[in-house]
Structure formats: structure tokens, C-alpha cells
């Protein structure tokens, strides 16, 4: 029988990427001369699993490349070769190379093998394999020149073997590559046709293998199924050597052969050979067979969930079923005051169960931020080596959870901020010693929950932001004028303006065409914010605030004419009634409210969204003061309604992109309500200066003069 192995591809890719992450983490812990044997074994096992899995599924570009680095690791763990810094660097590059090969296969693309070939040559140079000699040996070597042994291998899979994604044919093919192979199959456990399940394995096998390899090479082939089969390997000496020699004389094919007999009924646990063996030659699976991955994916499409979360979800569903049964019973009763009271109680219980169920479902999407943090030890190591700086990376709050979707999208902005801390923030060893600091600089990543948000801090103990240089660059770029009086915090905020950079030259570390304005914009697209604080000679801290999930939003419902809108609570500073005496007119049609020491521009939602019938008199309406990009604006609404959590539905996916709106939701009465995008509203109103974060408002002096 045959099984479509493509159904297991996605699991293989996920497990392989996890294995590469484990390899990278352990490699970063290796110190040449002080390496721990268990660490080496962990790296070796991860590489070996990737090699075995890729070979099983026919991804030969991966398995062939992994084999050579596995050989180096095997020599190191057996003490035959000392680990060096060159080995660690080469193995880390190999991890990157394997990631790219696997991503190509996952996307059903032909992988680029240039890097793999270059790395393989370096590995073989370390292992002492000269290419010319290697080719020569492959041509001249013959079994007669090697010490051969014959092994009897009894392989009796459990019935569920196929369901684990394993295929005996691939194992037989790998055995054939070790030497001359004779195969016997047994069918004595095949049930009657009525009891036959096509997903179960009822065959077992006995192999006789004549090979120069040792027993460990054989066991390696069956390593993936050792818990799913009874496997016995016994050395037979030269008992079958004459049979194999005779086969070798007849067979002129260079390919290793898999031989398979007529199926005979024989117990594979028997020590005696079967009486009748009718052997027919079957060609093995050829290397290089193209295999397509099942699903191209740029992002991971699955989540591993702890059993505690699943158990909690099951309990919630059980409670929901009980409540539904109670309501169903009430519905069959005569309507009285007592049944109405019971109905109200049941509906309250249903609301409680639904809320609990929603929270538990959302917990399934929550993952520890360690999945993001884990990529930074490698990043810090590589960049610090390029910059010739000594850096210690500290990771705090790694178990802090946030939504998987948020996690996938926050990774790139964090990489940019960490790169800037390493490049611009931390000094060189000489500079730190001259300043009386520890020669080893520190970058700290910290995550914690605060209210309904997650806060991520990227801190360094470097030289801090150079406010003088920042202002000079901003003036030179026309972002501010020399006459503007700005405090240190306002100057630091300039780094988030479009077109701003303090890099004197573009390198692969700083000034890579991505400015801090892009970082802020990407974070704002997640309904988050980023700010910076800095002290000269002490260091800098970038603080990112994000919602825990993008699927649910805490919102304030407001009424504009006959329409209901939702404003994200995270954006709201305060709500107030307008004191008309503190309102001034700027330009032709922009009103601003003097609120304490600030001037808040007033945006009329009914005008922006073209609604008729709204209240237009300022002192009879309400103003919702919101904040975006560290700028406050006021949204004019007719009335404040309730606050509630809403499930966000994408307009872009279901309709089209709408300026000033970030999404929609369905209210309890079935109506659709739009979610206001504060940054988009500012852009739509034309309130922001082109190419700037600054709002078009006259200075305080001009306002007071008017």
C-alpha cells in the first residue's frame, strides 16, 4: 500500500524549524574548550532528526547537506576533534542555510544550493576530505577491499506505524545504501478482508545485510520508529558472504539493490531461515526525486497548545451545554413570572459562559514572548562581532504572553531597535573604559503586562542619544528650525520623523533604508505606540506598548448623528464638555480648544464622514480627546454610549480599505459599527504637515494674540 506523505510535510517543517532554533540556541552557549557534552549531543540530535525526516520525505538537498555537518558534530562529541570558534561560526551559518532550504521547499520552490555547496566544501576541508581524492575514492573503492559483516535484522512494526508518517519502503532503501541487502516479508498477521484496515500495517520483515558499516549505522535508520516496532539486529558473521558474493558477480548495476521475496508465511521472531526464498530484484528509490510541499506559508499556520488550555476549553463548553439545556427546558414551560425569572437567570448564566469561553479561546492564541526573544542572542552575537564590541544580552519576562498575530508582526520593529542599540547606543570597549564603564555593554529586553497591554522595553547602558547631533541633523534636513526651542524629550522624539537619520554612512547594520518612522508606523499598525527616553552617558530605553490581541478591542461606543462608532479605549485620554470660551479659530475652518497648557485641534466626525443631522453647536456636544503619535486631537461626538469589548472584523478583507477606519464589528442588535483609526483620521482631515509628524496649528503666541 502507499501513503500520501505530503499530509505530514507541514508537521515536518514545523518540527525542523524548532530543531534549528534549538541548534542555534545551544551553539550560542558553546565556548570552545569549555563545551558541555550534553550540549553537543543536543545539537547533534537536532541535526540528526532533520536529516532523518528530510530523507524520509525525499528532501535530499536538506538531508545531504545535514549529513556532512552531522559528521563533524559526531567527531566532536566522540572526542576525535576539538571544538573551535571556526566550527561554531560555520555551524551557525549552516543553521541559516538549512532554514533557507526548508523555506524554499515549504513554498514549493526549487531551493538555491549555492550557499549549501560552499558550506559543504568548507566542512569537507575541515574533515580532511580533498575533493579530488574524494571523487577518486568513490570510483576505486569496492566491497572486496573492505571488512564486511552480515547482519540479520528483524523488523516487526506495530499496526499503527503508517499513522505516524513512517514508510518501511524508505527504510529498506536506506538499508540498501549500506551494502548488499536481502529482504523477506511476512504476511501471517494479515486479517480477513472484513477486518482489514488500510491504515494499519500487518506486514513484518527480515533483512540480511552485508556491509562494512557497524551496527550503529543500522540502528540509526530505525531510530525514528524504535518506539513503534520490535527491532532485533544480530551479527551473523560471514554466514551469508558467499550468497552476497554470488549476487555481486551477477549484478552489474552500480545502484544498491533492494531485493524482495515472494511473500511467505513465517514468524519473523524465528531463528531459522525460511525454507523457500524466491528473490526478485527491485530498484531502490532514486535520490533527487522532486517532491512538492503541501502548503506554501510565509508564517506559521498552527499553534501548539498546552493541555491545560484544552482542558479549560472543554470545561467551558460543558458549562455552555448545561446552560443551553436549562434554557431549552424553560422554553417548554408555560410562561409565568417564575419562568421569566428563570429565563433571565439562564440568560445571565449564558452571558457569563460565553464570556468565559471567549477568554479561553483567546488564551489559545496567546504564546510566550520567548518565541520572539529567542532570535536575539544570535543577532547580538553576530553584530557585536562585526562592530568589535563586547555585549551581554539580558532577557526578562520571557514567559509574558501575547497574541500570536501580534508576536509575528512585532519581531521586525524589535530587530531594528536592537540593531540601533548595538550600533548607535553602545560604545566600543576603549570608549567604555575611558568613560569608567564596564568594557562589556548590556542590552536588556524586558516584557511585562500593564493593564490590558503588553509593554516591551529595549534598554542599553550606552552613551544615550546625542541631543545636539539630533537637532543639528533635524535642522539640516529641514525638519525643525534653528530657532525652535525644544527640550531633550522633544529632541529625542525627532528620531521618529520621516527622513531622519544620524548615521554618517550607510552600512549593513545602521541606515539600511528603514528609518525609525517606519518602526513607529509598523507598531501603530498594531494599535500600539513607541517612545524613547535617554540620559547622556547612562543609556537609552525604547518602550513599546501593544494590545494583547488584534482580534478583540476594548472600545468606547459613541454616537454621531444616527450612526454608532467605536473609538479604541487605548487611544482615549479623556472626554469632556466644551467650554466655548476656550475655543479659538485657526485659519478658515479649524477650531482648537485650549486645554490646560495644550491646544487641541477639534475634528468634527460628522463632517469627515459626511453625516447629516448631527449636533453642530460646540457647547452642546462632547469632545473625546485622543492621542496618536504623541499628538492630541479632539473628536466631536453627539453622545457617549457604553464601553465594551468588540471582535474586530477586517474591512479590507471583506470589503475594501476605508480611510479613517481600521475595522468593523457587529453590535448586539445586529448593526455594523465602524472602528475609528485615529492616525488615519488625522491624515484624512489634512491636519498633519506633509512629511512630518507635526500638526498644522499656529504657535501659542499667535493663538493668544488672536
C-alpha positions in Angstrom: 0.0 0.0 0.0 1.1 3.6 -0.4 0.5 6.7 1.7 0.4 10.3 0.6 3.3 11.6 2.7 2.5 15.2 1.7 0.0 15.3 4.5 2.9 15.2 7.0 5.0 17.9 5.3 3.8 20.8 7.4 4.5 19.0 10.7 7.9 18.1 9.4 8.7 21.7 8.5 7.5 23.0 11.9 9.5 20.4 13.8 12.5 21.1 11.7 12.4 24.9 12.3 12.0 24.1 16.0 15.1 21.9 15.8 17.1 24.6 14.1 16.1 27.1 16.8 17.3 24.6 19.4 20.6 24.1 17.5 21.1 27.8 17.3 20.4 28.4 21.0 22.8 25.6 22.0 25.5 26.7 19.6 25.4 30.2 21.2 26.0 28.6 24.5 29.2 26.8 23.3 32.5 28.1 24.5 35.4 26.3 22.7 37.5 24.4 25.2 34.7 24.5 27.8 31.9 22.8 25.9 29.4 20.6 27.6 29.0 17.1 26.1 25.2 17.2 26.6 25.0 20.5 24.7 26.9 18.8 21.8 24.6 15.8 22.0 21.5 18.1 21.8 22.9 19.9 18.7 23.7 16.5 17.1 20.3 15.1 17.8 18.5 18.1 16.3 20.7 17.8 13.2 20.1 14.0 13.0 16.3 14.4 13.3 16.3 16.9 10.5 18.4 14.7 8.3 16.2 11.6 9.0 13.0 13.5 8.4 14.2 15.2 5.2 15.5 11.8 3.9 12.1 10.2 4.6 10.2 12.8 2.7 12.6 12.9 -0.2 14.1 16.3 0.5 17.6 15.2 -0.5 19.1 18.7 -0.7 18.5 19.0 3.1 19.5 15.5 4.1 22.7 15.5 2.0 23.8 18.9 3.5 22.9 17.9 7.0 24.9 14.7 6.8 28.2 16.5 6.5 27.7 18.8 9.4 26.4 15.8 11.4 29.7 14.1 10.7 31.6 17.0 12.2 29.4 17.1 15.3 29.8 13.3 15.7 33.6 13.6 15.7 33.4 16.4 18.3 31.1 14.5 20.6 33.2 11.4 20.4 36.3 13.4 21.3 38.0 12.8 18.0 38.1 16.5 17.2 38.4 19.7 19.4 35.7 22.3 19.0 37.0 25.7 17.7 35.4 29.1 17.2 35.6 28.4 13.4 33.4 25.3 13.9 30.8 27.3 15.9 30.6 30.0 13.2 30.4 27.5 10.4 27.6 25.6 12.2 25.7 28.8 12.8 25.9 29.6 9.1 24.7 26.1 8.4 21.6 26.7 10.6 20.8 29.8 8.5 21.4 27.8 5.3 19.1 25.0 6.4 16.4 27.5 7.2 16.5 28.9 3.7 16.5 25.4 2.1 13.5 24.4 4.2 11.6 27.7 3.5 12.2 27.1 -0.2 10.8 23.6 0.0 7.9 24.7 2.1 7.0 27.3 -0.5 7.2 24.6 -3.2 10.2 26.4 -4.8 13.4 24.9 -6.0 16.0 25.7 -3.3 19.1 27.7 -4.1 22.0 25.4 -3.3 24.9 27.8 -3.8 25.3 28.6 -0.1 24.9 24.9 0.8 27.6 23.8 -1.7 30.0 26.5 -0.4 29.5 25.5 3.2 29.8 21.8 2.4 33.2 22.4 0.8 34.3 24.1 4.0 33.1 21.2 6.1 34.9 18.7 3.9 38.1 20.7 4.2 37.8 20.6 8.0 37.1 16.9 7.8 40.1 16.4 5.6 38.2 15.3 2.5 40.0 16.6 -0.6 37.6 16.8 -3.5 39.9 15.1 -6.0 40.7 12.3 -3.6 37.0 12.1 -2.6 36.0 11.5 -6.2 38.9 9.1 -6.7 37.9 7.0 -3.7 34.3 6.9 -4.8 35.4 5.4 -8.1 38.0 2.9 -6.9 36.6 1.7 -3.6 34.9 -1.7 -3.8 33.3 -4.0 -1.2 36.1 -6.6 -1.7 38.6 -4.0 -0.2 36.5 -3.5 3.0 36.0 -5.7 6.0 32.4 -6.9 5.6 29.9 -8.2 8.2 26.5 -9.7 7.7 23.6 -8.7 10.0 20.2 -10.3 10.4 17.6 -7.6 11.1 14.1 -8.5 12.2 11.7 -5.6 11.8 8.1 -6.1 13.1 6.2 -2.8 13.0 3.2 -2.2 15.3 -0.1 -1.9 13.5 -0.2 1.9 13.9 3.1 2.6 12.1 1.6 4.2 9.0 -0.3 6.6 11.1 3.0 8.0 12.5 4.0 9.0 8.9 6.7 6.3 8.6 7.0 4.2 5.4 9.1 0.9 5.5 10.0 1.3 1.9 12.2 4.3 2.7 13.9 2.4 5.5 14.6 -0.5 3.1 16.0 1.9 0.6 18.4 3.4 3.3 19.5 -0.1 4.3 20.3 -0.9 0.7 22.6 2.0 0.6 24.7 0.5 3.4 25.6 -2.6 1.4 24.1 -5.8 -0.2 20.6 -6.4 1.1 18.3 -9.4 1.0 14.7 -8.9 2.2 12.0 -11.2 3.3 8.4 -10.1 4.0 5.9 -12.0 6.2 2.1 -11.8 5.9 0.9 -14.2 8.6 -0.8 -11.4 10.5 -2.9 -10.1 7.7 -6.6 -10.4 8.8 -9.6 -11.3 6.8 -10.8 -8.8 4.3 -13.7 -7.8 6.5 -11.3 -6.8 9.3 -8.6 -5.3 7.1 -7.9 -1.6 7.8 -5.9 0.2 5.0 -4.3 2.5 7.6 -2.8 -0.4 9.6 0.5 -2.2 8.9 0.2 -6.0 9.1 3.5 -7.0 7.4 6.8 -7.6 9.0 10.3 -8.1 7.5 13.6 -9.9 7.9 16.7 -8.4 6.3 20.2 -9.9 5.7 22.7 -7.0 5.2 26.3 -7.5 4.1 28.0 -4.2 4.9 31.3 -2.6 6.1 29.2 -0.3 8.4 28.8 -1.1 12.1 25.6 -1.8 14.0 25.1 1.9 15.0 24.6 2.8 11.3 21.8 0.3 11.0 20.1 1.4 14.2 20.3 5.0 13.0 17.9 4.1 10.2 15.4 2.7 12.6 15.8 5.4 15.2 12.6 7.1 14.1 10.5 4.0 14.6 12.1 2.4 17.6 9.1 3.1 19.8 6.7 1.9 17.0 8.2 -1.5 16.2 10.0 -4.6 17.5 13.5 -4.4 16.1 16.3 -7.0 16.5 19.8 -6.7 15.0 22.1 -9.7 15.2 25.6 -10.2 13.7 25.8 -13.3 11.5 29.5 -13.2 10.8 30.3 -14.4 7.2 27.4 -16.9 7.1 25.8 -15.3 4.0 29.0 -13.9 2.5 29.1 -16.4 -0.4 25.5 -15.7 -1.3 26.2 -11.9 -1.5 29.4 -12.5 -3.4 27.5 -14.5 -6.0 24.9 -11.8 -6.3 27.7 -9.2 -6.7 29.1 -11.2 -9.6 25.8 -11.3 -11.4 24.6 -7.7 -10.7 26.4 -5.1 -12.9 24.2 -2.2 -11.8 26.0 0.5 -9.9 22.9 1.3 -7.8 22.5 -0.5 -4.5 19.7 -3.1 -4.8 16.7 -3.8 -2.7 15.7 -7.4 -3.0 12.3 -8.5 -2.1 10.9 -12.1 -2.0 7.6 -13.7 -2.7 5.6 -13.1 0.5 5.9 -16.1 2.8 4.2 -17.0 6.0 6.8 -17.2 8.6 7.3 -15.8 12.1 10.0 -13.2 11.9 11.0 -13.9 15.5 12.0 -17.4 14.5 15.8 -18.1 14.5 15.7 -20.4 11.5 15.7 -19.1 7.9 12.6 -19.7 5.8 12.7 -22.8 3.7 11.7 -21.2 0.4 13.1 -17.8 -0.7 12.3 -16.6 -4.2 14.2 -13.3 -4.6 13.4 -10.7 -7.2 15.4 -7.5 -7.7 13.7 -4.2 -7.3 15.4 -0.9 -8.0 15.6 1.4 -5.0 14.2 4.9 -4.7 16.4 7.2 -6.6 17.9 10.3 -5.0 16.9 13.7 -6.4 13.2 12.9 -6.9 11.3 16.1 -6.8 8.8 16.3 -4.1 6.4 19.3 -3.7 5.5 20.7 -0.3 1.8 20.7 0.5 1.2 24.3 1.6 3.4 27.4 1.0 3.4 29.5 4.1 5.2 32.7 4.9 4.0 32.4 8.5 3.4 29.5 10.8 -0.1 28.2 10.3 -0.5 26.3 13.5 -0.1 26.7 17.3 1.0 24.2 19.9 -1.4 24.4 22.8 -0.8 23.3 26.3 -3.1 20.5 27.6 -4.3 22.8 30.4 -5.7 25.3 28.0 -7.5 22.5 26.1 -8.9 21.1 29.3 -10.2 24.5 30.4 -11.8 25.0 27.0 -13.6 21.6 27.3 -14.9 22.5 30.7 -16.3 25.8 29.4 -18.1 24.0 26.6 -19.5 21.6 29.1 -20.9 24.6 31.1 -22.3 26.1 27.9 -24.1 22.8 27.1 -25.6 22.7 30.6 -26.9 26.3 30.3 -28.3 25.5 26.8 -30.2 22.5 28.2 -31.6 24.7 31.0 -32.8 27.3 28.6 -34.3 24.7 26.4 -36.3 23.3 29.3 -37.5 26.7 30.3 -38.7 27.2 26.7 -41.0 24.2 27.0 -42.7 25.6 30.1 -45.8 27.8 30.4 -44.9 31.5 30.6 -45.2 32.7 34.1 -43.4 35.2 36.3 -41.4 32.3 37.7 -40.3 31.1 34.2 -39.5 34.7 33.2 -37.2 35.0 36.3 -35.6 31.6 35.4 -35.1 32.7 31.8 -33.4 35.9 32.9 -31.2 33.9 35.3 -30.4 31.5 32.4 -29.5 34.3 30.0 -27.2 35.8 32.6 -25.5 32.5 33.0 -25.3 32.2 29.2 -23.6 35.6 29.0 -21.2 34.5 31.7 -20.4 31.2 30.0 -19.9 33.0 26.6 -17.5 35.5 28.1 -15.5 32.7 29.8 -15.5 30.7 26.5 -14.3 33.8 24.6 -11.5 34.4 27.1 -10.4 30.7 27.0 -10.4 30.7 23.2 -8.3 33.8 23.1 -5.8 32.2 25.5 -5.2 29.5 22.9 -3.7 32.2 20.6 -1.5 33.5 23.4 2.1 32.5 23.3 5.1 33.5 25.5 7.2 36.3 24.0 10.2 34.0 24.3 9.4 32.9 20.8 10.4 36.5 19.7 13.2 36.9 22.2 14.9 33.7 21.1 16.1 35.2 17.9 18.1 38.0 19.5 21.1 36.1 21.1 22.2 35.2 17.6 21.6 38.7 16.3 23.5 40.3 19.2 26.4 37.8 18.8 26.8 38.4 15.1 26.5 42.2 15.2 28.8 42.6 18.2 31.5 40.6 16.4 31.1 42.9 13.3 31.4 46.0 15.4 34.1 44.6 17.6 32.1 45.3 20.7 31.6 43.2 23.8 27.9 42.8 24.6 25.8 40.9 27.1 22.2 40.3 26.3 19.7 40.0 29.2 16.2 38.6 28.6 13.5 39.4 31.2 9.8 38.4 31.2 10.2 35.7 28.6 7.0 33.9 29.7 4.9 37.1 29.2 2.1 36.1 26.7 0.7 37.9 23.8 -1.3 37.1 20.7 0.4 35.0 18.0 -0.5 37.5 15.3 0.9 40.5 17.3 4.1 38.4 18.0 4.7 37.7 14.3 4.4 41.4 13.4 6.4 42.9 16.2 9.5 40.9 15.5 10.9 43.2 12.7 10.5 46.5 14.6 12.2 45.0 17.6 15.1 43.8 15.4 15.6 47.4 14.1 15.6 48.8 17.6 18.1 46.3 18.9 20.4 46.9 15.9 20.3 50.6 16.7 21.1 50.0 20.4 24.1 47.9 19.3 25.3 50.3 16.6 24.5 53.8 18.0 23.9 53.2 21.7 26.7 51.0 23.0 30.3 52.3 22.9 33.4 50.4 21.9 35.5 48.7 24.6 38.0 51.6 24.5 35.3 54.2 24.8 33.6 52.4 27.7 36.9 52.0 29.6 37.8 55.7 29.0 34.3 56.6 30.5 35.0 54.4 33.5 32.4 51.8 32.5 32.5 48.0 32.3 34.0 47.1 29.0 31.1 44.7 28.4 28.0 46.7 27.3 24.5 45.4 28.2 21.3 45.2 26.1 18.2 44.2 28.0 14.9 43.0 26.6 12.1 43.2 29.1 8.4 42.3 28.7 5.5 42.6 31.1 1.8 43.2 31.3 0.4 46.6 32.2 -3.4 46.9 32.2 -4.8 45.4 29.1 -1.5 45.8 27.2 1.9 44.3 26.9 4.9 46.5 27.4 8.3 45.7 25.7 11.4 47.6 26.7 14.7 47.6 24.7 17.3 49.1 27.1 21.0 49.7 26.7 23.6 51.1 29.1 25.4 53.0 26.3 26.1 56.7 25.7 22.5 57.7 25.3 21.0 59.8 22.5 23.2 62.8 21.4 20.6 65.6 21.5 23.0 68.2 20.0 23.7 66.0 17.0 20.0 65.0 16.6 18.9 68.7 16.5 21.7 69.6 14.1 20.6 66.8 11.7 16.9 67.7 12.1 17.8 71.4 11.2 19.9 70.3 8.3 17.1 68.1 7.0 14.6 70.9 7.3 12.5 69.1 9.9 12.8 71.9 12.5 14.3 75.4 12.5 17.3 76.6 14.5 15.1 79.0 16.4 12.8 76.2 17.8 13.3 75.8 21.5 13.0 72.1 22.2 13.7 70.2 25.5 15.6 66.9 25.5 12.4 64.7 25.3 11.2 66.7 22.3 14.5 66.4 20.6 14.6 62.7 21.2 11.2 62.4 19.5 12.7 63.8 16.3 14.3 60.5 15.6 10.9 59.1 14.7 10.3 61.7 12.0 10.4 60.7 8.3 13.7 61.3 6.6 15.7 61.5 9.9 18.9 59.6 10.4 22.1 60.3 12.4 24.1 57.6 10.6 27.1 59.2 8.9 27.3 56.4 6.5 25.0 53.6 5.4 26.1 50.1 6.4 24.5 46.6 6.7 23.8 47.5 10.4 22.7 51.1 10.5 20.8 53.2 7.9 19.6 50.2 5.9 16.9 52.3 4.3 14.5 51.7 7.2 14.0 54.7 9.4 12.6 54.9 12.9 9.5 56.5 11.4 8.8 53.1 9.7 9.3 51.3 13.0 6.8 53.6 14.7 4.4 53.2 11.7 4.6 49.4 11.9 3.9 49.5 15.6 1.0 51.9 15.2 -0.5 49.5 12.6 -0.8 47.1 15.6 -2.7 49.7 17.6 0.4 50.2 19.6 2.9 53.0 20.4 6.6 53.5 20.9 8.5 56.1 22.8 12.1 56.7 23.8 13.8 58.0 27.0 17.5 58.7 27.2 20.2 60.1 29.5 23.7 61.1 28.3 26.3 58.5 29.4 23.7 56.3 31.0 21.8 54.7 28.2 18.5 54.7 26.3 15.2 52.9 26.7 12.7 52.3 23.9 9.3 51.4 25.2 6.7 49.6 23.0 3.1 49.3 24.2 0.8 46.9 22.4 -2.6 45.3 22.8 -2.5 41.7 23.9 -4.5 40.7 20.8 -5.6 42.1 17.5 -8.8 40.1 17.4 -10.6 41.8 20.3 -10.6 45.5 21.1 -11.7 47.4 24.2 -13.8 50.3 22.8 -15.8 53.3 23.6 -19.1 53.5 21.6 -20.0 57.0 20.5 -23.0 58.4 18.6 -22.6 60.7 15.6 -26.0 61.7 14.1 -27.7 58.3 13.7 -24.5 56.3 13.5 -22.5 54.5 16.1 -18.7 54.5 16.0 -16.1 52.8 18.2 -13.0 54.6 19.5 -10.2 52.3 20.9 -10.0 52.9 24.7 -6.2 52.7 24.5 -6.3 56.0 22.4 -8.6 57.9 24.7 -7.1 60.5 27.1 -10.3 62.0 28.4 -13.8 63.0 27.5 -15.3 66.5 28.3 -17.9 69.1 27.6 -16.5 72.0 25.6 -16.0 75.4 27.3 -16.8 77.7 24.3 -14.7 80.5 25.9 -11.5 78.4 25.4 -12.1 77.7 21.7 -10.2 79.6 19.1 -10.4 79.6 15.3 -7.3 78.8 13.3 -7.3 79.5 9.6 -10.6 79.2 7.8 -12.3 76.3 9.4 -10.2 74.7 12.2 -11.2 75.2 15.8 -8.8 74.5 18.6 -9.5 74.1 22.4 -7.1 75.4 25.0 -6.9 72.5 27.5 -4.6 73.4 30.3 -1.3 74.1 28.6 -2.1 72.5 25.3 -4.0 73.4 22.2 -6.2 70.6 21.0 -7.5 70.7 17.3 -11.2 69.7 17.0 -12.2 67.3 14.3 -15.9 67.1 13.5 -16.7 63.4 12.8 -20.0 64.2 11.1 -18.1 66.4 8.6 -15.3 63.9 7.9 -17.8 61.0 7.4 -20.4 63.2 5.7 -23.3 62.6 8.1 -26.5 64.8 8.2 -28.4 65.6 11.3 -25.5 65.7 13.8 -25.3 68.4 16.6 -23.0 71.1 15.2 -23.1 73.6 18.2 -19.8 73.1 20.1 -21.1 73.7 23.6 -23.9 71.2 23.1 -21.7 68.3 22.1 -19.0 66.2 23.7 -15.3 66.1 22.9 -13.3 62.9 23.1 -9.6 63.7 23.4 -7.5 61.0 21.9 -3.7 60.7 21.3 -1.8 59.5 18.3 1.9 59.9 17.5 2.3 61.8 20.8 -0.2 64.4 19.4 -3.6 65.0 21.0 -6.7 65.8 19.0 -10.4 66.1 19.9 -13.2 64.2 18.2 -16.6 65.9 18.3 -19.4 63.4 19.0 -23.1 63.8 19.9 -23.1 61.4 22.8 -21.0 58.8 24.7 -22.6 55.3 24.8 -21.3 52.2 26.5 -17.8 50.7 26.8 -17.4 47.1 25.6 -15.1 44.5 24.1 -15.7 44.1 20.4 -14.5 41.4 17.9 -12.6 43.1 15.1 -13.6 42.3 11.5 -11.3 43.4 8.7 -12.9 45.8 6.2 -10.1 45.3 3.8 -10.5 41.6 3.6 -14.3 41.7 3.4 -14.9 44.9 1.5 -12.2 47.4 0.8 -9.8 49.7 2.6 -11.6 52.8 4.1 -9.6 55.8 5.1 -10.1 56.7 8.8 -11.4 53.3 9.7 -9.3 50.4 11.0 -12.1 47.7 11.0 -15.6 47.0 11.9 -17.7 44.9 14.4 -21.2 43.7 14.8 -23.1 45.1 17.7 -25.6 43.2 19.9 -28.6 44.5 17.8 -27.0 43.2 14.6 -25.9 46.5 13.3 -22.4 47.1 11.9 -20.2 49.6 13.7 -17.0 51.1 12.3 -13.8 51.3 14.4 -12.1 54.7 14.2 -8.5 54.8 13.1 -7.1 57.9 14.9 -3.9 58.2 12.7 -6.0 57.7 9.6 -8.5 60.4 10.7 -5.6 62.9 11.1 -4.3 62.1 7.6 -7.8 62.2 6.1 -8.5 65.7 7.7 -5.3 67.1 6.3 -4.3 68.2 9.7 -0.7 66.9 9.6 2.1 68.7 7.7 3.3 66.7 4.7 6.4 64.6 5.6 6.1 65.5 9.3 4.5 64.3 12.5 3.7 67.9 13.4 0.1 69.1 13.3 -0.9 72.3 11.5 -1.6 74.5 14.5 -0.2 78.0 15.0 2.0 78.7 17.9 0.6 79.5 21.3 1.7 83.2 20.9 -0.3 83.6 17.7 -3.3 81.9 19.3 -3.2 84.2 22.3 -2.8 87.2 20.0 -6.0 86.2 18.1 
